[in-house]
Amino acid sequence: MAFLVLLTLLGLVKSILCNEHDLRSDLFNTSRHNPFVLPRNSAAPINVTLSWVTGFVVGFDEIEGKFTIMGNLEMSWKDELMMWNKEVYNVSSIVAVGKEVWTPPIYVLNKMDSIFLSNGLNNDLLRIKHTGEVSSTHSGEMSVSCPLDPIHFPFDIQTCVMMFGLTVHSSAEVRLKFSDNPIQSVTGAGIMTVDHPIWTITGFKTTASEYSNVASIKFCLFRKSLYYTFTMLGPSALLNCLTIFAFLIPNDQGEKISCGMTIFLAFVVFLVQVGDIIPKNSNAVPVLGKYYLYSIIGSAVMVINTVIHSFIANKRAQNGETKVEPMNNDLEKPATFEMYDESISVSSNESTGRKIPLVKFLKKHGLKMLDIICFVISVLLIGISVIMLLTTKSTCDSA
């Protein structure tokens, strides 16, 4: 009895194998099948449905403008020439290589240094059902061109687009469209599974038109700014505080100008570092670059103020004044200088009238006014740069 059951099972397996062999012989017969012929029995276009399964973000080369992502591109379409009766052959689906049947000649329009879809689906495995439904999954690392917009750096959101197109067929023959769930994850938990240290995908938008053979997926990449805040914004905020408090250093000490030059050079180093991170772009200036530029001007104003004080103090010392401190203008002058000043004052009073009070006021309080003006300019520049940095906001037009 057991021997008869074994023979029956072996016969059934042999029958199934023979049926699939016969099915393949019938389907791939060159007299009725050609992989270069559109698999349709009418004039209706073939609809190729796309969906993207995100693995993780590999990286974003900001200098070259290259966005790299790992994932799977799932495609499905109907092949009306690959249909059979599963009751006759006792087979519901088969597996075939892409070069054995017709596959959509799809490629990536904005690809950079990547072999993703270089040979189409010729070397991929396809699942063909008895209803003619064909499905395929192309996996790999894809790099696309994504120019960086540096305006809101480092609080920016970049938009990267993956564009898929057909090489030969028009939209009247083959059309690309997206499924109802176009963006998925390898674990099914959102569009992003493995987080990147710098970038996070926050949204997406798919675009496909029935009048065009081009379909695109737009990703929104949010930059995590903690690294740049810790390494750039924190130290520069302390330097701005030093710029303001440096006005309290006495002008007759050389430490004030050395402190100002140190702060000035530190901001220049930060600005150069920003220039090395972002691409060279003359159409837009990043907000962080503007922040450092205004901070540099604020520190330069403090240095210029100190230089003017030193110049005037040296001039007064050469003219015979006993004290070099330029902020105190109530010192007694030598008799010869007073006689000379009185003679000039009399002649000036006779010729210019009311100019003497203004000259005396500027001579007595001019340096103090210069200090106040320079201090206000530095505070305004630093305040504008900080407000501009805190109010910057980048958006992405994702769905």
C-alpha positions as a Markdown table, in Angstrom:
| # | Residue | x | y | z |
|---|---|---|---|---|
| 1 | Met | 0.0 | 0.0 | 0.0 |
| 2 | Ala | 2.8 | 2.4 | 0.9 |
| 3 | Phe | 4.5 | 1.5 | -2.4 |
| 4 | Leu | 1.4 | 2.5 | -4.4 |
| 5 | Val | 1.2 | 5.8 | -2.6 |
| 6 | Leu | 4.8 | 6.5 | -3.3 |
| 7 | Leu | 4.4 | 5.7 | -7.0 |
| 8 | Thr | 1.3 | 8.0 | -7.1 |
| 9 | Leu | 3.3 | 10.9 | -5.6 |
| 10 | Leu | 6.2 | 10.4 | -7.9 |
| 11 | Gly | 3.8 | 10.4 | -10.9 |
| 12 | Leu | 2.2 | 13.6 | -9.7 |
| 13 | Val | 5.5 | 15.4 | -9.3 |
| 14 | Lys | 6.6 | 14.2 | -12.7 |
| 15 | Ser | 3.3 | 15.4 | -14.1 |
| 16 | Ile | 3.8 | 18.9 | -12.6 |
| 17 | Leu | 7.4 | 19.1 | -13.8 |
| 18 | Cys | 6.4 | 18.1 | -17.3 |
| 19 | Asn | 3.5 | 20.5 | -17.3 |
| 20 | Glu | 5.8 | 23.5 | -16.4 |
| 21 | His | 8.3 | 22.3 | -19.0 |
| 22 | Asp | 5.5 | 22.1 | -21.6 |
| 23 | Leu | 4.3 | 25.5 | -20.5 |
| 24 | Arg | 7.7 | 27.1 | -21.0 |
| 25 | Ser | 8.0 | 25.4 | -24.4 |
| 26 | Asp | 4.7 | 26.9 | -25.5 |
| 27 | Leu | 5.2 | 30.4 | -24.0 |
| 28 | Phe | 8.7 | 31.0 | -25.2 |
| 29 | Asn | 8.2 | 29.5 | -28.6 |
| 30 | Thr | 9.9 | 31.8 | -31.1 |
| 31 | Ser | 7.1 | 31.4 | -33.5 |
| 32 | Arg | 4.6 | 33.1 | -31.1 |
| 33 | His | 6.9 | 35.1 | -28.8 |
| 34 | Asn | 9.4 | 37.9 | -29.4 |
| 35 | Pro | 10.9 | 39.8 | -26.4 |
| 36 | Phe | 11.1 | 43.0 | -28.6 |
| 37 | Val | 7.3 | 43.0 | -29.5 |
| 38 | Leu | 5.0 | 45.0 | -27.2 |
| 39 | Pro | 2.9 | 42.4 | -25.2 |
| 40 | Arg | -0.5 | 43.7 | -26.1 |
| 41 | Asn | -3.5 | 42.7 | -28.3 |
| 42 | Ser | -4.9 | 46.1 | -28.7 |
| 43 | Ala | -3.9 | 49.7 | -29.2 |
| 44 | Ala | -4.2 | 50.5 | -25.5 |
| 45 | Pro | -0.9 | 51.5 | -23.8 |
| 46 | Ile | 0.9 | 49.2 | -21.4 |
| 47 | Asn | 0.8 | 50.6 | -17.8 |
| 48 | Val | 3.9 | 50.1 | -15.8 |
| 49 | Thr | 3.3 | 50.6 | -12.1 |
| 50 | Leu | 6.3 | 51.7 | -10.0 |
| 51 | Ser | 6.9 | 51.8 | -6.3 |
| 52 | Trp | 10.1 | 52.5 | -4.3 |
| 53 | Val | 11.2 | 50.6 | -1.2 |
| 54 | Thr | 13.6 | 52.7 | 0.8 |
| 55 | Gly | 16.5 | 50.9 | 2.5 |
| 56 | Phe | 18.6 | 53.7 | 3.9 |
| 57 | Val | 20.4 | 56.9 | 2.9 |
| 58 | Val | 24.0 | 56.2 | 2.0 |
| 59 | Gly | 25.1 | 59.8 | 1.9 |
| 60 | Phe | 24.9 | 63.2 | 0.3 |
| 61 | Asp | 28.0 | 64.7 | -1.3 |
| 62 | Glu | 27.3 | 68.4 | -0.9 |
| 63 | Ile | 30.2 | 69.6 | -3.0 |
| 64 | Glu | 29.4 | 67.4 | -6.0 |
| 65 | Gly | 25.7 | 67.5 | -5.5 |
| 66 | Lys | 25.2 | 63.7 | -5.4 |
| 67 | Phe | 22.5 | 62.0 | -3.4 |
| 68 | Thr | 23.0 | 58.3 | -2.8 |
| 69 | Ile | 20.3 | 56.0 | -1.5 |
| 70 | Met | 19.9 | 52.2 | -1.2 |
| 71 | Gly | 16.6 | 50.7 | -2.1 |
| 72 | Asn | 14.4 | 48.5 | -4.4 |
| 73 | Leu | 12.5 | 49.6 | -7.4 |
| 74 | Glu | 9.4 | 47.4 | -7.8 |
| 75 | Met | 7.7 | 47.3 | -11.2 |
| 76 | Ser | 4.6 | 45.5 | -12.5 |
| 77 | Trp | 2.8 | 45.4 | -15.8 |
| 78 | Lys | 0.5 | 43.0 | -17.8 |
| 79 | Asp | 1.8 | 40.9 | -20.6 |
| 80 | Glu | -1.1 | 39.8 | -22.7 |
| 81 | Leu | 1.0 | 37.3 | -24.6 |
| 82 | Met | 2.1 | 35.5 | -21.5 |
| 83 | Met | -1.3 | 34.2 | -20.3 |
| 84 | Trp | -2.3 | 30.5 | -19.9 |
| 85 | Asn | -4.9 | 28.3 | -18.4 |
| 86 | Lys | -3.5 | 27.1 | -15.0 |
| 87 | Glu | -6.0 | 24.2 | -15.0 |
| 88 | Val | -4.5 | 22.7 | -18.1 |
| 89 | Tyr | -0.8 | 23.1 | -17.1 |
| 90 | Asn | -1.4 | 22.9 | -13.3 |
| 91 | Val | 1.0 | 25.9 | -12.9 |
| 92 | Ser | -0.1 | 29.3 | -11.6 |
| 93 | Ser | 3.2 | 31.2 | -12.0 |
| 94 | Ile | 6.7 | 30.9 | -13.3 |
| 95 | Val | 10.0 | 32.6 | -12.9 |
| 96 | Ala | 11.9 | 34.0 | -16.0 |
| 97 | Val | 14.9 | 36.1 | -16.7 |
| 98 | Gly | 14.3 | 39.6 | -18.0 |
| 99 | Lys | 15.9 | 39.0 | -21.4 |
| 100 | Glu | 13.5 | 36.1 | -22.1 |
| 101 | Val | 10.4 | 38.3 | -22.2 |
| 102 | Trp | 9.5 | 41.9 | -22.9 |
| 103 | Thr | 10.5 | 44.3 | -20.2 |
| 104 | Pro | 10.1 | 48.1 | -20.1 |
| 105 | Pro | 13.3 | 49.8 | -21.2 |
| 106 | Ile | 13.4 | 52.0 | -18.1 |
| 107 | Tyr | 16.4 | 54.0 | -16.9 |
| 108 | Val | 17.3 | 56.8 | -14.5 |
| 109 | Leu | 17.6 | 60.2 | -16.2 |
| 110 | Asn | 19.7 | 62.1 | -13.6 |
| 111 | Lys | 21.9 | 59.2 | -12.5 |
| 112 | Met | 25.5 | 59.9 | -11.4 |
| 113 | Asp | 28.3 | 57.2 | -11.1 |
| 114 | Ser | 25.8 | 54.4 | -10.5 |
| 115 | Ile | 25.1 | 51.1 | -12.3 |
| 116 | Phe | 21.4 | 51.1 | -11.2 |
| 117 | Leu | 19.3 | 50.1 | -14.1 |
| 118 | Ser | 22.3 | 50.3 | -16.5 |
| 119 | Asn | 21.1 | 47.2 | -18.4 |
| 120 | Gly | 17.4 | 47.7 | -17.6 |
| 121 | Leu | 15.8 | 44.5 | -16.4 |
| 122 | Asn | 17.6 | 42.1 | -18.7 |
| 123 | Asn | 19.5 | 40.3 | -15.9 |
| 124 | Asp | 16.7 | 40.5 | -13.3 |
| 125 | Leu | 14.3 | 37.7 | -12.3 |
| 126 | Leu | 10.6 | 38.2 | -13.1 |
| 127 | Arg | 7.5 | 36.5 | -11.6 |
| 128 | Ile | 4.9 | 35.8 | -14.3 |
| 129 | Lys | 1.4 | 34.8 | -13.3 |
| 130 | His | -1.1 | 32.9 | -15.4 |
| 131 | Thr | -3.1 | 36.1 | -15.7 |
| 132 | Gly | -0.2 | 37.8 | -17.5 |
| 133 | Glu | 0.8 | 39.9 | -14.5 |
| 134 | Val | 4.5 | 40.4 | -14.5 |
| 135 | Ser | 6.4 | 41.8 | -11.4 |
| 136 | Ser | 10.1 | 42.5 | -10.9 |
| 137 | Thr | 12.3 | 44.0 | -8.2 |
| 138 | His | 15.5 | 45.8 | -9.1 |
| 139 | Ser | 17.7 | 46.4 | -6.0 |
| 140 | Gly | 20.9 | 48.3 | -5.6 |
| 141 | Glu | 22.6 | 51.6 | -4.7 |
| 142 | Met | 21.4 | 54.6 | -6.8 |
| 143 | Ser | 23.1 | 58.0 | -7.0 |
| 144 | Val | 21.3 | 60.9 | -8.6 |
| 145 | Ser | 22.2 | 64.5 | -9.3 |
| 146 | Cys | 21.0 | 66.8 | -6.5 |
| 147 | Pro | 22.4 | 70.3 | -6.6 |
| 148 | Leu | 22.6 | 71.8 | -3.1 |
| 149 | Asp | 20.7 | 75.0 | -2.2 |
| 150 | Pro | 23.0 | 76.6 | 0.4 |
| 151 | Ile | 20.7 | 79.6 | 1.4 |
| 152 | His | 19.5 | 78.2 | 4.7 |
| 153 | Phe | 22.6 | 76.2 | 5.6 |
| 154 | Pro | 22.9 | 74.7 | 8.2 |
| 155 | Phe | 19.1 | 74.8 | 8.9 |
| 156 | Asp | 18.2 | 73.6 | 5.4 |
| 157 | Ile | 15.9 | 71.1 | 3.8 |
| 158 | Gln | 17.2 | 69.8 | 0.5 |
| 159 | Thr | 15.0 | 68.4 | -2.3 |
| 160 | Cys | 16.4 | 65.5 | -4.3 |
| 161 | Val | 14.6 | 64.0 | -7.3 |
| 162 | Met | 14.9 | 60.5 | -8.9 |
| 163 | Met | 13.6 | 60.7 | -12.5 |
| 164 | Phe | 12.7 | 57.5 | -14.4 |
| 165 | Gly | 12.1 | 57.5 | -18.1 |
| 166 | Leu | 11.7 | 55.2 | -21.1 |
| 167 | Thr | 14.4 | 55.0 | -23.8 |
| 168 | Val | 12.3 | 54.0 | -26.8 |
| 169 | His | 8.6 | 53.9 | -26.3 |
| 170 | Ser | 6.3 | 56.9 | -26.3 |
| 171 | Ser | 3.5 | 57.6 | -23.8 |
| 172 | Ala | 1.0 | 56.2 | -26.4 |
| 173 | Glu | 2.7 | 52.8 | -26.1 |
| 174 | Val | 4.0 | 52.6 | -22.6 |
| 175 | Arg | 3.0 | 54.7 | -19.6 |
| 176 | Leu | 4.7 | 55.0 | -16.2 |
| 177 | Lys | 2.6 | 55.4 | -13.1 |
| 178 | Phe | 2.9 | 54.9 | -9.4 |
| 179 | Ser | 1.1 | 52.5 | -7.2 |
| 180 | Asp | -1.3 | 53.5 | -4.4 |
| 181 | Asn | 1.5 | 53.1 | -1.9 |
| 182 | Pro | 4.5 | 54.4 | -3.9 |
| 183 | Ile | 7.1 | 54.8 | -1.1 |
| 184 | Gln | 7.6 | 52.0 | 1.4 |
| 185 | Ser | 10.2 | 50.7 | 3.8 |
| 186 | Val | 12.0 | 47.4 | 3.9 |
| 187 | Thr | 10.5 | 46.9 | 7.4 |
| 188 | Gly | 7.2 | 48.6 | 6.6 |
| 189 | Ala | 7.7 | 51.3 | 9.3 |
| 190 | Gly | 7.7 | 54.5 | 7.3 |
| 191 | Ile | 9.8 | 55.6 | 4.4 |
| 192 | Met | 13.0 | 55.6 | 6.4 |
| 193 | Thr | 14.4 | 52.6 | 8.4 |
| 194 | Val | 18.1 | 53.2 | 9.0 |
| 195 | Asp | 18.8 | 56.8 | 10.1 |
| 196 | His | 21.7 | 58.8 | 8.6 |
| 197 | Pro | 23.9 | 60.8 | 11.0 |
| 198 | Ile | 23.3 | 64.1 | 9.1 |
| 199 | Trp | 20.2 | 63.6 | 6.9 |
| 200 | Thr | 16.6 | 62.4 | 7.5 |
| 201 | Ile | 13.9 | 61.9 | 4.9 |
| 202 | Thr | 10.9 | 63.9 | 6.1 |
| 203 | Gly | 8.6 | 63.7 | 3.1 |
| 204 | Phe | 8.2 | 62.7 | -0.5 |
| 205 | Lys | 6.2 | 63.5 | -3.6 |
| 206 | Thr | 5.6 | 61.4 | -6.7 |
| 207 | Thr | 4.8 | 62.8 | -10.2 |
| 208 | Ala | 3.7 | 60.9 | -13.2 |
| 209 | Ser | 1.7 | 62.1 | -16.2 |
| 210 | Glu | -0.2 | 60.0 | -18.7 |
| 211 | Tyr | 1.0 | 62.3 | -21.5 |
| 212 | Ser | 4.7 | 61.8 | -20.7 |
| 213 | Asn | 7.0 | 58.8 | -20.3 |
| 214 | Val | 8.8 | 60.3 | -17.4 |
| 215 | Ala | 8.0 | 59.7 | -13.7 |
| 216 | Ser | 9.8 | 61.2 | -10.7 |
| 217 | Ile | 10.1 | 60.8 | -7.0 |
| 218 | Lys | 11.0 | 63.9 | -4.9 |
| 219 | Phe | 12.5 | 63.4 | -1.5 |
| 220 | Cys | 12.8 | 66.0 | 1.2 |
| 221 | Leu | 16.0 | 65.7 | 3.2 |
| 222 | Phe | 16.2 | 67.4 | 6.6 |
| 223 | Arg | 19.7 | 68.3 | 7.8 |
| 224 | Lys | 20.4 | 67.6 | 11.5 |
| 225 | Ser | 22.1 | 70.8 | 12.7 |
| 226 | Leu | 23.4 | 69.7 | 16.0 |
| 227 | Tyr | 26.9 | 69.0 | 14.7 |
| 228 | Tyr | 27.3 | 72.5 | 13.1 |
| 229 | Thr | 25.7 | 74.1 | 16.2 |
| 230 | Phe | 28.3 | 72.4 | 18.4 |
| 231 | Thr | 31.4 | 73.1 | 16.2 |
| 232 | Met | 30.6 | 76.4 | 14.6 |
| 233 | Leu | 27.7 | 78.4 | 16.1 |
| 234 | Gly | 28.7 | 77.8 | 19.8 |
| 235 | Pro | 32.3 | 79.1 | 19.5 |
| 236 | Ser | 31.3 | 82.0 | 17.3 |
| 237 | Ala | 28.6 | 83.1 | 19.8 |
| 238 | Leu | 31.3 | 83.3 | 22.5 |
| 239 | Leu | 33.5 | 85.3 | 20.1 |
| 240 | Asn | 30.7 | 87.8 | 19.5 |
| 241 | Cys | 30.4 | 88.3 | 23.2 |
| 242 | Leu | 34.2 | 88.9 | 23.4 |
| 243 | Thr | 33.9 | 91.5 | 20.6 |
| 244 | Ile | 31.3 | 93.5 | 22.7 |
| 245 | Phe | 33.2 | 93.2 | 26.0 |
| 246 | Ala | 36.5 | 94.1 | 24.3 |
| 247 | Phe | 35.3 | 97.7 | 24.1 |
| 248 | Leu | 35.9 | 97.8 | 27.9 |
| 249 | Ile | 39.6 | 97.3 | 27.6 |
| 250 | Pro | 41.5 | 100.6 | 28.0 |
| 251 | Asn | 42.7 | 102.1 | 24.7 |
| 252 | Asp | 46.2 | 102.8 | 26.0 |
| 253 | Gln | 46.9 | 99.1 | 26.3 |
| 254 | Gly | 48.1 | 97.0 | 23.4 |
| 255 | Glu | 46.0 | 94.0 | 24.5 |
| 256 | Lys | 42.9 | 95.6 | 23.0 |
| 257 | Ile | 44.1 | 95.6 | 19.4 |
| 258 | Ser | 45.7 | 92.1 | 19.8 |
| 259 | Cys | 42.4 | 90.9 | 21.2 |
| 260 | Gly | 40.4 | 92.4 | 18.3 |
| 261 | Met | 42.8 | 90.9 | 15.7 |
| 262 | Thr | 42.5 | 87.5 | 17.3 |
| 263 | Ile | 38.7 | 87.6 | 17.1 |
| 264 | Phe | 38.8 | 88.9 | 13.6 |
| 265 | Leu | 41.1 | 86.1 | 12.4 |
| 266 | Ala | 39.0 | 83.5 | 14.2 |
| 267 | Phe | 35.8 | 84.6 | 12.3 |
| 268 | Val | 37.8 | 84.4 | 9.0 |
| 269 | Val | 38.8 | 80.8 | 9.8 |
| 270 | Phe | 35.2 | 79.9 | 10.5 |
| 271 | Leu | 34.1 | 81.6 | 7.2 |
| 272 | Val | 36.7 | 79.6 | 5.3 |
| 273 | Gln | 35.5 | 76.4 | 6.9 |
| 274 | Val | 32.0 | 77.1 | 5.7 |
| 275 | Gly | 33.3 | 77.7 | 2.2 |
| 276 | Asp | 34.9 | 74.3 | 2.2 |
| 277 | Ile | 31.7 | 72.5 | 3.3 |
| 278 | Ile | 29.2 | 74.0 | 0.8 |
| 279 | Pro | 29.6 | 74.0 | -3.0 |
| 280 | Lys | 30.9 | 77.1 | -4.8 |
| 281 | Asn | 27.7 | 79.0 | -5.7 |
| 282 | Ser | 27.6 | 82.7 | -6.7 |
| 283 | Asn | 23.8 | 82.8 | -6.9 |
| 284 | Ala | 23.2 | 82.4 | -3.2 |
| 285 | Val | 25.0 | 83.1 | 0.1 |
| 286 | Pro | 24.3 | 80.8 | 3.0 |
| 287 | Val | 22.8 | 82.3 | 6.1 |
| 288 | Leu | 25.8 | 81.0 | 8.2 |
| 289 | Gly | 28.2 | 82.8 | 5.8 |
| 290 | Lys | 26.2 | 86.1 | 6.3 |
| 291 | Tyr | 26.4 | 85.5 | 10.0 |
| 292 | Tyr | 30.2 | 85.2 | 10.0 |
| 293 | Leu | 30.5 | 88.1 | 7.6 |
| 294 | Tyr | 28.6 | 90.5 | 9.8 |
| 295 | Ser | 30.5 | 89.2 | 12.8 |
| 296 | Ile | 33.8 | 89.9 | 11.0 |
| 297 | Ile | 32.7 | 93.5 | 10.2 |
| 298 | Gly | 31.7 | 94.0 | 13.9 |
| 299 | Ser | 35.1 | 92.9 | 15.1 |
| 300 | Ala | 36.8 | 95.0 | 12.4 |
| 301 | Val | 34.9 | 98.1 | 13.6 |
| 302 | Met | 36.4 | 97.4 | 17.1 |
| 303 | Val | 39.9 | 97.1 | 15.7 |
| 304 | Ile | 39.5 | 100.3 | 13.6 |
| 305 | Asn | 38.3 | 102.2 | 16.7 |
| 306 | Thr | 41.4 | 101.0 | 18.6 |
| 307 | Val | 43.7 | 102.0 | 15.8 |
| 308 | Ile | 42.3 | 105.5 | 15.7 |
| 309 | His | 42.7 | 105.8 | 19.4 |
| 310 | Ser | 46.4 | 104.7 | 19.2 |
| 311 | Phe | 47.1 | 107.1 | 16.3 |
| 312 | Ile | 45.6 | 110.1 | 18.1 |
| 313 | Ala | 47.4 | 109.2 | 21.3 |
| 314 | Asn | 50.7 | 109.0 | 19.5 |
| 315 | Lys | 50.1 | 112.4 | 17.8 |
| 316 | Arg | 49.4 | 114.0 | 21.2 |
| 317 | Ala | 52.4 | 112.5 | 22.7 |
| 318 | Gln | 54.6 | 113.9 | 19.9 |
| 319 | Asn | 53.0 | 117.4 | 20.5 |
| 320 | Gly | 54.2 | 117.4 | 24.1 |
| 321 | Glu | 51.3 | 116.2 | 26.1 |
| 322 | Thr | 52.4 | 114.5 | 29.3 |
| 323 | Lys | 49.7 | 111.7 | 29.2 |
| 324 | Val | 48.9 | 109.4 | 26.4 |
| 325 | Glu | 45.4 | 108.4 | 27.4 |
| 326 | Pro | 43.2 | 109.8 | 24.6 |
| 327 | Met | 39.9 | 109.6 | 26.6 |
| 328 | Asn | 41.0 | 112.5 | 29.0 |
| 329 | Asn | 41.1 | 115.8 | 27.2 |
| 330 | Asp | 41.3 | 118.1 | 30.3 |
| 331 | Leu | 45.0 | 118.1 | 30.5 |
| 332 | Glu | 47.0 | 121.3 | 30.8 |
| 333 | Lys | 49.0 | 122.3 | 27.8 |
| 334 | Pro | 52.4 | 124.0 | 27.6 |
| 335 | Ala | 52.4 | 127.8 | 27.6 |
| 336 | Thr | 53.8 | 128.0 | 24.1 |
| 337 | Phe | 51.0 | 125.7 | 22.9 |
| 338 | Glu | 48.3 | 127.8 | 24.8 |
| 339 | Met | 49.6 | 131.0 | 23.3 |
| 340 | Tyr | 49.6 | 129.4 | 19.9 |
| 341 | Asp | 46.1 | 128.1 | 20.5 |
| 342 | Glu | 44.8 | 131.5 | 21.7 |
| 343 | Ser | 46.2 | 133.2 | 18.6 |
| 344 | Ile | 44.6 | 130.6 | 16.4 |
| 345 | Ser | 41.3 | 130.8 | 18.4 |
| 346 | Val | 41.1 | 134.6 | 18.0 |
| 347 | Ser | 41.8 | 134.5 | 14.3 |
| 348 | Ser | 39.4 | 131.6 | 13.9 |
| 349 | Asn | 36.7 | 133.3 | 15.9 |
| 350 | Glu | 37.0 | 136.4 | 13.7 |
| 351 | Ser | 36.8 | 134.5 | 10.5 |
| 352 | Thr | 34.4 | 131.6 | 11.2 |
| 353 | Gly | 32.2 | 132.9 | 14.0 |
| 354 | Arg | 30.4 | 129.8 | 15.6 |
| 355 | Lys | 32.8 | 127.1 | 14.5 |
| 356 | Ile | 34.9 | 127.4 | 17.7 |
| 357 | Pro | 32.3 | 125.8 | 20.1 |
| 358 | Leu | 32.0 | 122.8 | 17.7 |
| 359 | Val | 35.7 | 122.5 | 17.4 |
| 360 | Lys | 36.1 | 122.5 | 21.2 |
| 361 | Phe | 33.2 | 120.0 | 21.6 |
| 362 | Leu | 34.7 | 117.6 | 19.1 |
| 363 | Lys | 38.2 | 118.1 | 20.6 |
| 364 | Lys | 36.9 | 117.3 | 24.1 |
| 365 | His | 34.3 | 114.6 | 23.3 |
| 366 | Gly | 35.2 | 113.4 | 19.9 |
| 367 | Leu | 36.9 | 110.2 | 20.9 |
| 368 | Lys | 34.1 | 109.4 | 23.4 |
| 369 | Met | 31.5 | 109.8 | 20.6 |
| 370 | Leu | 33.7 | 107.6 | 18.3 |
| 371 | Asp | 33.7 | 104.9 | 21.0 |
| 372 | Ile | 29.9 | 105.0 | 21.3 |
| 373 | Ile | 29.3 | 105.0 | 17.6 |
| 374 | Cys | 31.7 | 102.0 | 17.0 |
| 375 | Phe | 30.1 | 100.1 | 19.9 |
| 376 | Val | 26.6 | 100.7 | 18.6 |
| 377 | Ile | 27.6 | 99.6 | 15.1 |
| 378 | Ser | 29.3 | 96.4 | 16.4 |
| 379 | Val | 26.2 | 95.5 | 18.5 |
| 380 | Leu | 23.8 | 96.2 | 15.6 |
| 381 | Leu | 25.8 | 94.1 | 13.2 |
| 382 | Ile | 26.1 | 91.2 | 15.7 |
| 383 | Gly | 22.4 | 91.5 | 16.6 |
| 384 | Ile | 21.3 | 91.5 | 13.0 |
| 385 | Ser | 23.4 | 88.4 | 12.2 |
| 386 | Val | 22.0 | 86.5 | 15.2 |
| 387 | Ile | 18.4 | 87.4 | 14.4 |
| 388 | Met | 18.9 | 86.4 | 10.8 |
| 389 | Leu | 20.3 | 83.1 | 11.9 |
| 390 | Leu | 17.5 | 82.4 | 14.3 |
| 391 | Thr | 14.7 | 83.3 | 12.0 |
| 392 | Thr | 15.9 | 81.3 | 9.0 |
| 393 | Lys | 13.5 | 78.5 | 7.9 |
| 394 | Ser | 13.6 | 76.2 | 5.0 |
| 395 | Thr | 10.6 | 74.4 | 3.6 |
| 396 | Cys | 10.0 | 71.6 | 1.1 |
| 397 | Asp | 7.1 | 71.3 | -1.3 |
| 398 | Ser | 6.4 | 67.6 | -0.5 |
| 399 | Ala | 3.0 | 66.0 | -0.3 |
